[in-house]
Amino acid sequence: MAAAIVTGTVVTGTGPHSGQHDGKPVQRFDLAISSAARVHSIVVLTAVASMLLLVWRMRANDDRKQIESALGFVLFAAVMQGVIGYVQYFSDVPVVLVAVHVALATTLWLGVIYLLIATRRVIGGVKADGIGGDSGVTPERTTDVVEL
């Protein structure tokens, strides 16, 4: 998804809404918008395919409930982004749709962070000084171990 956001930024910088200077449009990148959009869509489709692979791999996992809502949110946001992206591309890139697409990209990125956090789980406590043993270990002196 990070690559999708970077390539999406390149598409925006290549298109007609890349900025203005003294009221005149500025073209940030000297690329063909169709090529930049094609690369962006391939990256997005690859990311969505990766998420679908994750859904398939998690189907028999007992811990799947831990990430189902986060993964569902990210997939929903990615599909919505794709729909809006194609609509804006084929409707001559209206500025309102560009703004919505950029806003949803931020929401999508927050969803990716939510998914990343949801894939972590606490597996136990370790004494804060890193030395094992049961003596002197209190809840205040333990650190959670997170499994990735």
LOFI-236532 format. One record per atom (N, C-alpha, C, O, CB): atom name; x, y, z. Coordinates in Angstrom, 3 decimals. Each point is the difference from the previous one (the first is absolute). Glycine has a CB too. Layout:
CA_X_Y_Z
...
END
This chain:
N_0.825_-1.200_0.000
CA_-0.825_1.200_0.000
C_0.865_1.258_0.000
O_-0.386_1.025_-0.562
CB_-1.415_-2.282_1.771
N_2.961_1.174_-0.582
CA_0.897_1.162_-0.031
C_0.406_0.318_-1.435
O_0.039_1.165_-0.396
CB_0.811_-1.736_2.699
N_-0.549_-0.466_-3.078
CA_0.353_0.214_-1.411
C_-1.186_0.564_-0.773
O_0.176_0.819_-0.902
CB_1.486_-2.701_1.027
N_-2.867_1.447_0.225
CA_-1.201_0.527_-0.666
C_-0.162_1.488_0.287
O_-0.361_0.769_-0.891
CB_-0.738_-3.025_1.064
N_1.364_2.661_1.056
CA_-0.120_1.423_0.343
C_1.082_0.821_-0.701
O_-0.260_1.113_-0.458
CB_-0.729_-1.738_2.688
N_2.189_0.081_-2.311
CA_1.081_0.719_-0.698
C_-0.328_0.138_-1.485
O_0.134_1.084_-0.568
CB_1.550_-1.957_2.236
N_-2.115_-0.223_-2.301
CA_-0.319_0.092_-1.426
C_-1.236_0.872_-0.233
O_-0.104_0.662_-1.032
CB_1.115_-2.936_0.675
N_-1.940_2.278_1.303
CA_-1.162_0.893_-0.102
C_0.413_1.457_0.071
O_-0.571_0.850_-0.684
CB_-0.850_-2.611_1.718
N_2.413_2.048_-0.205
CA_0.531_1.366_0.090
C_0.626_0.413_-1.334
O_-0.137_1.146_-0.429
CB_0.557_-1.451_2.906
N_0.261_-0.627_-3.122
CA_0.586_0.287_-1.319
C_-1.106_0.271_-1.018
O_0.125_0.905_-0.825
CB_1.874_-2.358_1.367
N_-3.080_0.673_-0.488
CA_-1.118_0.231_-0.919
C_-0.573_1.402_0.221
O_-0.239_0.732_-0.959
CB_-0.295_-3.213_0.932
N_0.315_2.851_1.286
CA_-0.526_1.341_0.296
C_0.960_1.085_-0.491
O_-0.431_1.013_-0.551
CB_-0.775_-1.939_2.558
N_2.492_0.712_-1.806
CA_0.993_0.975_-0.447
C_0.141_0.064_-1.501
O_0.525_0.979_-0.532
CB_0.657_-1.354_2.633
N_-1.638_-0.647_-2.791
CA_0.044_-0.027_-1.458
C_-1.255_0.614_-0.603
O_0.033_0.532_-1.110
CB_1.394_-2.574_1.215
N_-2.527_1.969_0.624
CA_-1.295_0.425_-0.527
C_-0.251_1.495_0.069
O_0.887_0.778_0.352
CB_-1.711_-2.968_0.309
N_-0.386_2.577_-1.000
CA_-0.350_1.418_-0.094
C_-0.168_0.695_1.354
O_-0.122_1.224_0.044
CB_-0.974_-1.775_-2.181
N_1.086_-0.196_3.229
CA_-0.197_0.599_1.324
C_1.264_-0.078_0.849
O_-0.066_-0.178_1.216
CB_-2.350_-0.435_-1.338
N_3.559_0.747_-0.529
CA_1.263_-0.116_0.722
C_0.430_1.300_0.660
O_1.028_0.032_0.676
CB_-0.382_-1.797_-2.268
N_-1.401_2.825_1.413
CA_0.303_1.268_0.661
C_-0.113_1.178_-0.944
O_-0.200_-0.153_-1.205
CB_1.697_-1.065_2.744
N_-1.361_2.402_-0.953
CA_-0.056_1.236_-0.780
C_1.067_0.965_0.484
O_0.411_-0.022_1.161
CB_-2.875_-0.294_-1.550
N_2.898_1.157_-0.526
CA_0.918_1.095_0.320
C_-0.501_1.230_-0.740
O_-0.113_-0.005_-1.226
CB_2.107_-1.570_1.570
N_-2.292_2.622_0.403
CA_-0.563_1.225_-0.557
C_-1.281_-0.284_-0.796
O_-0.255_0.617_-1.034
CB_2.569_0.363_0.937
N_-3.107_-1.925_0.601
CA_-1.279_-0.313_-0.632
C_0.089_-0.883_-1.225
O_-1.021_-0.305_-0.617
CB_0.259_2.433_1.471
N_1.966_-2.547_-1.220
CA_0.182_-0.865_-1.166
C_0.369_-1.407_0.457
O_0.802_-0.167_0.919
CB_-0.081_2.144_-2.322
N_-1.308_-2.995_0.760
CA_0.332_-1.380_0.380
C_1.484_-0.300_-0.167
O_0.647_0.471_-0.936
CB_-2.947_-1.154_0.273
N_2.817_-0.105_1.584
CA_1.400_-0.418_-0.025
C_0.039_-1.513_-0.183
O_-0.706_-0.727_0.699
CB_1.418_2.671_0.794
N_0.095_-2.417_-2.415
CA_0.164_-1.438_-0.182
C_1.261_-0.409_0.752
O_1.105_0.398_-0.368
CB_-2.280_-0.379_-1.910
N_1.009_-0.807_3.325
CA_1.121_-0.396_0.857
C_0.881_-1.056_-0.657
O_1.227_0.092_0.038
CB_-2.626_0.441_1.946
N_0.770_-1.528_-2.580
CA_0.752_-1.089_-0.623
C_-0.287_-0.003_-1.494
O_-1.143_0.163_-0.426
CB_1.066_-1.535_2.558
N_1.109_1.187_-2.907
CA_-0.153_-0.035_-1.458
C_-0.164_-1.446_-0.448
O_0.871_-0.568_-0.659
CB_0.513_2.677_0.396
N_-2.518_-2.688_0.635
CA_-0.320_-1.377_-0.349
C_-1.349_-0.032_-0.704
O_-0.793_0.934_0.123
CB_2.132_-1.810_1.839
N_-1.590_-0.172_-2.679
CA_-1.321_-0.195_-0.595
C_-0.940_-0.458_1.109
O_0.278_-0.982_0.689
CB_0.704_0.398_-2.981
N_-2.083_1.290_2.463
CA_-0.941_-0.322_1.076
C_-0.515_-1.434_-0.132
O_-0.208_-0.678_1.006
CB_-0.456_3.099_-0.882
N_0.457_-2.884_-1.355
CA_-0.506_-1.365_-0.182
C_1.019_-1.037_0.482
O_-0.383_-1.014_0.583
CB_-0.980_1.802_-2.547
N_2.646_-0.545_1.729
CA_1.038_-0.928_0.460
C_0.115_0.015_1.518
O_0.097_-1.052_0.632
CB_1.140_1.389_-2.782
N_-1.248_0.865_2.735
CA_0.087_0.106_1.459
C_-1.207_-0.663_0.660
O_0.146_-0.704_0.999
CB_1.158_2.847_-1.227
N_-2.489_-1.923_-0.326
CA_-1.219_-0.610_0.550
C_0.032_-1.519_-0.155
O_-0.468_-0.721_0.881
CB_-0.816_2.816_-1.421
N_1.824_-2.578_-0.554
CA_0.087_-1.446_-0.222
C_0.937_-0.642_1.027
O_-0.326_-1.043_0.565
CB_-0.120_1.385_-3.029
N_1.598_0.272_2.706
CA_0.928_-0.529_1.010
C_-0.665_0.015_1.374
O_0.094_-0.969_0.753
CB_1.890_1.780_-2.099
N_-2.651_0.286_1.665
CA_-0.692_0.118_1.281
C_-1.058_-1.097_0.148
O_-0.089_-0.633_1.052
CB_0.497_3.121_-1.068
N_-1.195_-2.713_-1.008
CA_-1.056_-1.006_0.109
C_0.582_-1.409_0.125
O_-0.571_-0.832_0.706
CB_-0.942_2.317_-2.046
N_2.620_-1.770_0.680
CA_0.651_-1.309_0.132
C_0.502_-0.205_1.425
O_-0.146_-1.083_0.566
CB_0.813_1.158_-2.992
N_-0.075_0.970_3.001
CA_0.475_-0.089_1.376
C_-1.171_-0.223_0.962
O_0.093_-0.820_0.913
CB_1.853_2.318_-1.492
N_-3.036_-0.774_0.376
CA_-1.178_-0.153_0.861
C_-0.590_-1.399_-0.143
O_-0.320_-0.639_1.002
CB_-0.156_3.102_-1.201
N_0.330_-2.941_-1.023
CA_-0.536_-1.346_-0.213
C_0.881_-1.066_0.642
O_-0.508_-0.989_0.527
CB_-0.518_1.777_-2.662
N_2.333_-0.595_2.093
CA_0.924_-0.926_0.657
C_-0.193_0.032_1.515
O_0.018_-1.047_0.647
CB_1.634_1.360_-2.521
N_-1.836_0.870_2.441
CA_-0.216_0.124_1.438
C_-1.314_-0.660_0.413
O_-0.052_-0.694_1.016
CB_1.370_2.832_-1.013
N_-2.367_-1.928_-0.776
CA_-1.299_-0.616_0.307
C_0.101_-1.519_-0.143
O_-0.553_-0.732_0.821
CB_-0.663_2.811_-1.612
N_1.908_-2.555_-0.228
CA_0.197_-1.442_-0.160
C_0.763_-0.574_1.189
O_-0.297_-1.105_0.453
CB_0.285_1.378_-2.952
N_0.983_0.462_3.000
CA_0.746_-0.441_1.186
C_-0.915_-0.103_1.220
O_0.109_-0.936_0.792
CB_1.966_2.006_-1.718
N_-2.969_-0.106_1.066
CA_-0.950_-0.050_1.121
C_-0.964_-1.176_-0.147
O_-0.331_-0.660_0.985
CB_0.504_3.154_-0.744
N_-0.615_-2.751_-1.449
CA_-0.883_-1.146_-0.226
C_0.730_-1.309_0.287
O_-0.594_-0.945_0.520
CB_-0.668_2.259_-2.252
N_2.548_-1.370_1.394
CA_0.816_-1.164_0.344
C_0.083_-0.147_1.522
O_-0.063_-1.113_0.522
CB_1.401_1.385_-2.658
N_-1.198_0.835_2.835
CA_0.030_-0.036_1.462
C_-1.322_-0.531_0.543
O_-0.004_-0.813_0.925
CB_1.616_2.745_-0.895
N_-2.730_-1.484_-0.590
CA_-1.312_-0.504_0.423
C_-0.062_-1.513_-0.214
O_-0.456_-0.730_0.880
CB_-0.628_2.952_-1.449
N_1.533_-2.688_-0.575
CA_-0.037_-1.427_-0.317
C_0.899_-0.790_0.955
O_-0.384_-1.066_0.480
CB_-0.081_1.618_-2.896
N_1.654_-0.027_2.685
CA_0.943_-0.699_0.900
C_-0.487_-0.004_1.443
O_0.333_-0.906_0.764
CB_1.538_1.565_-2.275
N_-2.659_0.347_1.890
CA_-0.476_0.094_1.385
C_-1.284_-0.791_0.237
O_-0.462_-0.087_1.137
CB_1.518_2.330_-1.005
N_-1.640_-2.821_-1.178
CA_-1.330_-0.605_0.123
C_-0.068_-1.097_1.050
O_-1.047_-0.161_0.628
CB_0.687_0.698_-3.002
N_1.413_-1.291_2.592
CA_-0.022_-1.098_0.965
C_0.756_0.344_1.283
O_0.174_-0.858_0.865
CB_-0.337_-0.738_-2.774
N_0.601_2.815_2.033
CA_0.786_0.413_1.154
C_-0.918_0.397_1.150
O_-0.970_0.730_-0.202
CB_2.821_0.037_-1.318
N_-1.553_-1.239_2.710
CA_-0.811_0.333_1.173
C_0.064_1.483_0.347
O_-0.920_0.527_0.626
CB_1.306_-2.831_0.218
N_0.680_2.979_-1.237
CA_0.181_1.417_0.330
C_-0.610_0.932_-1.036
O_0.187_1.213_0.084
CB_1.890_-1.836_1.098
N_-2.799_0.087_-2.151
CA_-0.504_0.839_-1.095
C_-0.962_1.078_0.459
O_-0.066_1.072_-0.602
CB_0.350_-3.005_-0.881
N_-1.027_1.660_2.539
CA_-0.964_0.991_0.493
C_0.705_1.276_0.456
O_-0.580_1.085_-0.030
CB_-0.951_-2.947_0.732
N_2.771_1.722_-0.286
CA_0.779_1.140_0.461
C_0.216_1.021_-1.106
O_0.068_1.200_0.266
CB_1.051_-2.685_1.381
N_-1.009_1.013_-2.898
CA_0.300_0.945_-1.076
C_-1.143_0.168_-1.001
O_0.105_0.809_-0.922
CB_2.274_-1.422_1.193
N_-3.468_-0.139_-0.103
CA_-1.081_0.054_-0.986
C_-0.564_1.399_-0.215
O_-0.191_0.420_-1.142
CB_-0.351_-2.734_1.776
N_0.276_3.033_0.437
CA_-0.611_1.322_-0.187
C_0.983_0.972_-0.636
O_-0.384_0.801_-0.852
CB_-1.094_-1.214_2.828
N_2.732_0.353_-1.574
CA_1.005_0.892_-0.588
C_0.207_-0.319_-1.477
O_0.069_0.905_-0.831
CB_1.060_-0.701_3.067
N_-1.031_-1.474_-2.556
CA_0.209_-0.403_-1.388
C_-1.228_0.335_-0.845
O_0.133_0.445_-1.140
CB_1.408_-2.286_1.900
N_-2.720_1.631_-0.213
CA_-1.225_0.358_-0.716
C_-0.073_1.482_-0.281
O_-0.408_0.411_-1.087
CB_-0.735_-2.320_2.157
N_1.541_2.729_-0.085
CA_-0.002_1.448_-0.196
C_0.964_0.401_-1.109
O_-0.346_0.804_-0.866
CB_-0.251_-0.488_3.277
N_1.793_-0.868_-2.388
CA_1.011_0.344_-1.015
C_-0.470_-0.441_-1.386
O_0.144_0.749_-0.966
CB_1.693_-0.970_2.691
N_-2.389_-0.972_-1.830
CA_-0.500_-0.456_-1.299
C_-1.144_0.875_-0.499
O_-0.044_0.349_-1.179
CB_0.727_-2.677_1.770
N_-1.609_2.686_0.300
CA_-1.116_0.862_-0.392
C_0.516_1.360_-0.471
O_-0.427_0.500_-1.040
CB_-1.076_-1.682_2.686
N_2.420_1.780_-0.884
CA_0.550_1.302_-0.373
C_0.761_-0.088_-1.325
O_-0.076_0.919_-0.816
CB_0.242_-0.303_3.251
N_0.563_-1.705_-2.657
CA_0.754_-0.161_-1.248
C_-0.944_-0.129_-1.199
O_0.253_0.575_-1.058
CB_1.611_-1.680_2.342
N_-2.944_0.353_-1.117
CA_-0.963_-0.142_-1.096
C_-0.671_1.339_-0.289
O_-0.172_0.367_-1.162
CB_-0.221_-2.777_1.792
N_0.015_3.138_0.409
CA_-0.606_1.330_-0.188
C_0.981_0.933_-0.715
O_-0.394_0.764_-0.881
CB_-1.011_-1.085_2.966
N_2.663_0.256_-1.708
CA_1.020_0.807_-0.662
C_0.086_-0.355_-1.483
O_0.111_0.878_-0.856
CB_1.170_-0.722_3.016
N_-1.334_-1.447_-2.448
CA_0.065_-0.427_-1.396
C_-1.175_0.504_-0.813
O_0.168_0.470_-1.126
CB_1.065_-2.476_1.860
N_-2.423_1.907_-0.162
CA_-1.196_0.485_-0.704
C_0.124_1.494_-0.263
O_-0.221_0.454_-1.123
CB_-1.188_-2.245_2.203
N_1.757_2.550_-0.061
CA_0.135_1.454_-0.163
C_1.130_0.323_-0.973
O_-0.127_0.913_-0.815
CB_-0.743_-0.553_3.152
N_1.962_-1.093_-2.258
CA_1.125_0.230_-0.915
C_-0.382_-0.188_-1.450
O_0.335_0.830_-0.845
CB_1.188_-1.565_2.632
N_-2.228_-0.357_-2.086
CA_-0.419_-0.237_-1.379
C_-1.043_1.025_-0.453
O_0.042_0.461_-1.141
CB_0.441_-2.903_1.449
N_-1.406_2.797_0.569
CA_-1.006_1.009_-0.371
C_0.680_1.329_-0.306
O_-0.324_0.648_-0.995
CB_-1.401_-1.797_2.434
N_2.668_1.562_-0.586
CA_0.649_1.287_-0.247
C_0.853_-0.048_-1.261
O_0.067_0.986_-0.734
CB_-0.059_-0.536_3.194
N_0.639_-1.570_-2.722
CA_0.836_-0.113_-1.201
C_-0.842_0.105_-1.267
O_0.380_0.686_-0.949
CB_1.234_-2.119_2.223
N_-2.767_0.747_-1.287
CA_-0.825_-0.017_-1.202
C_-0.982_1.169_-0.085
O_-0.744_0.107_-0.974
CB_0.970_-2.564_0.994
N_-0.238_3.331_0.984
CA_-0.878_1.179_-0.056
C_0.809_1.292_-0.024
O_-0.457_1.033_0.489
CB_-1.314_-2.316_0.733
N_2.961_1.224_-1.787
CA_0.855_1.169_-0.201
C_0.494_0.615_1.308
O_0.187_1.215_0.075
CB_-1.426_-0.789_-2.174
N_1.447_-1.223_3.104
CA_0.640_0.344_1.270
C_-0.610_1.241_0.667
O_0.684_1.013_0.145
CB_1.405_-2.030_-1.037
N_-3.354_0.954_1.296
CA_-0.580_1.154_0.700
C_0.659_0.198_1.372
O_0.293_-0.962_0.709
CB_-2.479_0.581_-1.914
N_2.405_1.624_1.550
CA_0.750_0.325_1.210
C_-0.670_-0.551_1.263
O_0.696_-0.369_0.945
CB_0.135_2.427_-2.091
N_-2.151_-2.120_1.181
CA_-0.700_-0.523_1.179
C_0.343_-1.471_0.209
O_0.251_-0.422_1.128
CB_-2.124_2.069_-1.486
N_1.886_-2.424_-0.713
CA_0.348_-1.411_0.135
C_1.463_-0.186_0.372
O_0.338_-0.930_0.732
CB_-2.104_0.377_-2.394
N_2.631_1.420_1.170
CA_1.409_-0.067_0.399
C_0.121_0.240_1.504
O_0.739_-0.706_0.686
CB_-0.010_1.507_-2.978
N_-1.452_0.187_2.800
CA_0.037_0.296_1.444
C_-0.525_-1.180_0.815
O_0.573_-0.348_1.033
CB_-0.877_2.793_-1.534
N_-0.782_-3.057_0.039
CA_-0.555_-1.159_0.708
C_0.997_-1.168_-0.050
O_0.187_-0.704_0.993
CB_-2.554_1.450_-1.565
N_2.991_-0.941_-0.568
CA_0.974_-1.088_-0.160
C_1.196_0.201_0.936
O_0.469_-0.954_0.621
CB_-1.183_0.669_-3.027
N_1.195_1.499_2.506
CA_1.131_0.297_0.898
C_-0.421_-0.185_1.459
O_0.757_-0.555_0.797
CB_0.186_2.190_-2.486
N_-2.138_-1.175_2.042
CA_-0.485_-0.172_1.378
C_-0.157_-1.480_0.345
O_0.357_-0.428_1.098
CB_-1.546_2.639_-1.250
N_0.659_-2.983_-0.781
CA_-0.137_-1.437_0.255
C_1.348_-0.705_0.045
O_0.140_-1.024_0.670
CB_-2.363_1.091_-1.781
N_3.210_0.464_0.410
CA_1.347_-0.579_0.079
C_0.535_0.127_1.423
O_0.661_-0.908_0.505
CB_-0.234_1.476_-2.932
N_-0.713_0.551_3.064
CA_0.399_0.182_1.398
C_-0.736_-0.995_0.890
O_0.602_-0.604_0.888
CB_-0.146_3.046_-1.311
N_-1.736_-2.612_0.193
CA_-0.786_-0.963_0.759
C_0.518_-1.419_-0.229
O_0.091_-0.792_0.937
CB_-2.091_2.307_-1.094
N_2.335_-1.827_-1.076
CA_0.536_-1.314_-0.323
C_1.316_-0.244_0.738
O_0.228_-1.087_0.530
CB_-1.340_1.195_-2.782
N_1.971_0.904_2.285
CA_1.282_-0.156_0.692
C_-0.224_-0.230_1.497
O_0.691_-0.817_0.609
CB_0.424_2.290_-2.330
N_-2.068_-0.765_2.312
CA_-0.330_-0.235_1.405
C_-0.514_-1.426_0.192
O_0.296_-0.632_1.014
CB_-0.834_3.079_-0.715
N_-0.221_-2.952_-1.257
CA_-0.458_-1.380_0.056
C_1.146_-0.991_-0.071
O_-0.031_-1.032_0.670
CB_-2.084_1.756_-1.716
N_3.127_-0.422_0.242
CA_1.178_-0.867_-0.097
C_0.734_-0.027_1.343
O_0.456_-1.056_0.440
CB_-0.237_1.570_-2.915
N_-0.108_0.634_3.117
CA_0.637_0.038_1.321
C_-0.832_-0.795_1.007
O_0.554_-0.719_0.832
CB_0.456_2.980_-1.356
N_-2.334_-2.134_0.454
CA_-0.898_-0.775_0.848
C_0.210_-1.496_-0.234
O_0.033_-0.776_0.955
CB_-1.712_2.659_-0.992
N_1.820_-2.290_-1.214
CA_0.256_-1.401_-0.328
C_1.339_-0.452_0.567
O_0.099_-1.097_0.550
CB_-1.466_1.339_-2.636
N_2.374_0.571_1.963
CA_1.314_-0.328_0.540
C_-0.071_-0.212_1.513
O_0.568_-0.957_0.526
CB_0.510_2.277_-2.375
N_-1.769_-0.432_2.534
CA_-0.149_-0.122_1.451
C_-0.817_-1.241_0.345
O_0.297_-0.677_0.984
CB_-0.146_3.180_-0.742
N_-1.162_-2.807_-1.024
CA_-0.856_-1.157_0.273
C_0.742_-1.316_-0.170
O_-0.426_-1.017_0.549
CB_-1.528_2.355_-1.288
N_3.057_-1.346_-0.011
CA_0.746_-1.241_-0.201
C_0.967_-0.286_1.142
O_0.638_-1.053_0.022
CB_-0.845_1.398_-2.472
N_0.320_0.564_3.379
CA_0.868_-0.215_1.159
C_-0.825_-0.607_1.114
O_-1.194_0.275_0.120
CB_2.688_1.660_-0.768
N_-0.863_-2.755_1.455
CA_-0.687_-0.524_1.169
C_0.996_-0.151_1.134
O_1.173_-0.302_-0.221
CB_-2.854_-0.896_-1.228
N_1.208_1.407_2.651
CA_0.835_-0.145_1.184
C_0.071_-1.478_0.334
O_-1.031_-0.662_0.122
CB_0.404_2.970_0.748
N_1.854_-2.838_-0.718
CA_0.148_-1.422_0.282
C_0.511_-0.266_1.405
O_0.096_-1.161_0.397
CB_0.320_0.801_-2.802
N_-0.087_1.386_3.167
CA_0.452_-0.236_1.367
C_0.748_1.193_0.531
O_0.170_1.005_-0.690
CB_-0.043_-3.432_0.231
N_0.319_2.308_1.691
CA_0.748_1.082_0.626
C_1.437_-0.406_0.236
O_0.294_-1.173_0.229
CB_-2.380_1.992_0.845
N_2.969_0.139_-1.129
CA_1.413_-0.206_0.274
C_0.395_1.021_1.044
O_-0.464_1.140_-0.027
CB_0.947_-2.033_-2.315
N_0.373_0.484_3.261
CA_0.447_0.916_1.032
C_0.651_1.216_-0.643
O_0.753_-0.131_-0.965
CB_-0.427_-1.781_2.572
N_-0.613_3.085_-1.080
CA_0.420_1.262_-0.611
C_1.505_0.097_-0.190
O_0.452_0.617_-0.964
CB_-2.427_0.440_1.992
N_2.778_-1.658_-0.123
CA_1.447_0.104_-0.157
C_0.561_-1.056_-0.948
O_1.207_-0.062_-0.233
CB_-1.094_1.000_2.528
N_-1.012_-1.777_-2.843
CA_0.419_-0.979_-0.996
C_0.539_-1.283_0.588
O_0.330_-0.920_-0.748
CB_0.158_2.797_-0.719
N_-0.384_-1.974_2.795
CA_0.517_-1.197_0.651
C_-1.175_-0.872_0.380
O_-0.976_0.480_0.576
CB_3.014_0.744_0.291
N_-1.951_-2.492_-1.185
CA_-1.105_-0.918_0.269
C_-0.159_-0.288_1.477
O_0.712_0.560_0.833
CB_-0.350_-1.564_-3.055
N_-1.279_0.145_2.536
CA_-0.236_-0.386_1.382
C_-1.275_0.611_0.523
O_-0.493_1.000_-0.521
CB_2.934_-1.205_0.871
N_-2.971_-0.417_0.698
CA_-1.254_0.447_0.556
C_0.161_0.968_1.158
O_-0.958_0.683_0.361
CB_0.009_-2.818_-1.081
N_2.120_2.211_1.306
CA_0.150_0.834_1.187
C_-0.060_1.478_-0.358
O_0.697_0.471_-0.900
CB_0.678_-2.263_1.968
N_-2.221_2.508_-0.345
CA_-0.079_1.444_-0.170
C_-0.779_0.464_-1.218
O_-0.040_1.200_-0.273
CB_2.174_-1.116_1.418
N_-2.747_-0.980_-1.874
CA_-0.753_0.402_-1.183
C_-1.398_0.410_0.437
O_-0.771_-0.807_0.517
CB_2.112_-0.752_-2.010
N_-1.642_2.806_1.277
CA_-1.323_0.522_0.311
C_-0.591_0.546_-1.288
O_0.734_0.231_-0.961
CB_-0.084_0.325_3.364
N_-1.958_-0.344_-2.445
CA_-0.591_0.543_-1.232
C_0.639_1.315_-0.426
O_0.075_0.289_-1.194
CB_-2.205_-1.401_1.805
N_2.591_1.911_0.344
CA_0.620_1.274_-0.349
C_1.383_-0.191_-0.606
O_0.514_0.891_-0.676
CB_-1.804_0.190_2.507
N_1.894_-2.242_-1.590
CA_1.384_-0.223_-0.435
C_0.086_-0.940_-1.207
O_1.088_-0.478_-0.320
CB_-0.352_0.849_2.678
N_-1.839_-0.643_-3.022
CA_0.051_-0.868_-1.163
C_-0.260_0.792_-1.277
O_-0.631_1.057_0.010
CB_-0.122_-2.985_1.405
N_1.248_1.391_-2.479
CA_-0.198_0.614_-1.308
C_-0.704_-1.018_-0.891
O_0.352_-1.179_0.013
CB_1.716_2.661_0.248
N_-3.036_-1.050_-1.017
CA_-0.686_-0.909_-0.904
C_0.911_-0.375_-1.156
O_0.746_0.832_-0.516
CB_-2.954_0.171_1.151
N_2.137_-2.253_-1.029
CA_0.702_-0.479_-1.181
C_-1.031_-0.087_-1.110
O_-1.056_-0.609_0.174
CB_2.794_-0.693_1.190
N_-1.436_1.910_-2.503
CA_-0.930_0.019_-1.110
C_0.535_-0.890_-1.094
O_1.144_0.144_-0.433
CB_-1.909_2.177_1.011
N_-0.071_-3.245_-1.024
CA_0.373_-0.906_-1.079
C_-0.488_0.593_-1.308
O_-1.142_0.448_-0.097
CB_1.042_-2.468_1.627
N_0.953_2.024_-2.524
CA_-0.370_0.520_-1.313
C_-0.525_-1.098_-0.871
O_-0.365_0.245_-1.150
CB_2.068_1.528_1.350
END
